[in-house]
Amino acid sequence: AYVFQSHEEDDRKVRRREKNRVAAQRSRKKQTQKADKLHEEYESLEQENTSLKREIGKLTDEMKHLSDVLKDHEKICPLLHCTMNFVTVPRPDALASCLPR
């Protein structure tokens, strides 16, 4: 059976459809903006991560270098080779030879 719809009901459907279309459009735009923001945040964190990894590499190299310098120094350090057990205060001349010039 054919149901007659009034002009008012048609207008209501059109308005509802238009309102729904605008809401869907707004929702899609909001989702796109959120995805864009997340992508920007991701890019920023990737850059920071790369920078921190580079810094870790530099610090690791520096630590290895300083450790090697210390090992080399320990071999010739008069303070480590003198009879510290019998001397309460290290000799000033021995200490001076260990300090950087």
Solvent accessible surface area in square Angstrom, and as a share of the most:
residue,aa,sasa,rsa
1,A,149,1.16
2,Y,194,0.74
3,V,114,0.66
4,F,163,0.68
5,Q,73,0.32
6,S,44,0.29
7,H,145,0.65
8,E,114,0.51
9,E,70,0.31
10,D,58,0.30
11,D,53,0.27
12,R,112,0.41
13,K,80,0.34
14,V,87,0.50
15,R,143,0.52
16,R,149,0.54
17,R,158,0.58
18,E,76,0.34
19,K,154,0.65
20,N,102,0.52
21,R,121,0.44
22,V,57,0.33
23,A,42,0.33
24,A,36,0.28
25,Q,97,0.43
26,R,151,0.55
27,S,60,0.38
28,R,139,0.51
29,K,130,0.55
30,K,148,0.63
31,Q,124,0.55
32,T,78,0.45
33,Q,102,0.45
34,K,134,0.57
35,A,57,0.44
36,D,78,0.40
37,K,144,0.61
38,L,105,0.52
39,H,107,0.48
40,E,121,0.54
41,E,91,0.41
42,Y,120,0.46
43,E,77,0.34
44,S,64,0.41
45,L,102,0.51
46,E,76,0.34
47,Q,130,0.58
48,E,94,0.42
49,N,67,0.34
50,T,67,0.39
51,S,55,0.35
52,L,88,0.44
53,K,129,0.55
54,R,145,0.53
55,E,90,0.40
56,I,109,0.55
57,G,33,0.31
58,K,136,0.58
59,L,99,0.49
60,T,68,0.40
61,D,97,0.50
62,E,91,0.41
63,M,133,0.59
64,K,130,0.55
65,H,112,0.50
66,L,99,0.49
67,S,45,0.29
68,D,57,0.30
69,V,73,0.42
70,L,100,0.50
71,K,117,0.50
72,D,82,0.43
73,H,55,0.24
74,E,74,0.33
75,K,144,0.61
76,I,133,0.67
77,C,8,0.05
78,P,43,0.27
79,L,35,0.17
80,L,110,0.55
81,H,122,0.54
82,C,33,0.20
83,T,82,0.48
84,M,90,0.40
85,N,144,0.74
86,F,172,0.72
87,V,60,0.34
88,T,138,0.80
89,V,108,0.62
90,P,42,0.26
91,R,120,0.44
92,P,111,0.70
93,D,96,0.50
94,A,4,0.03
95,L,75,0.37
96,A,57,0.45
97,S,51,0.33
98,C,25,0.15
99,L,97,0.48
100,P,129,0.81
101,R,235,0.86
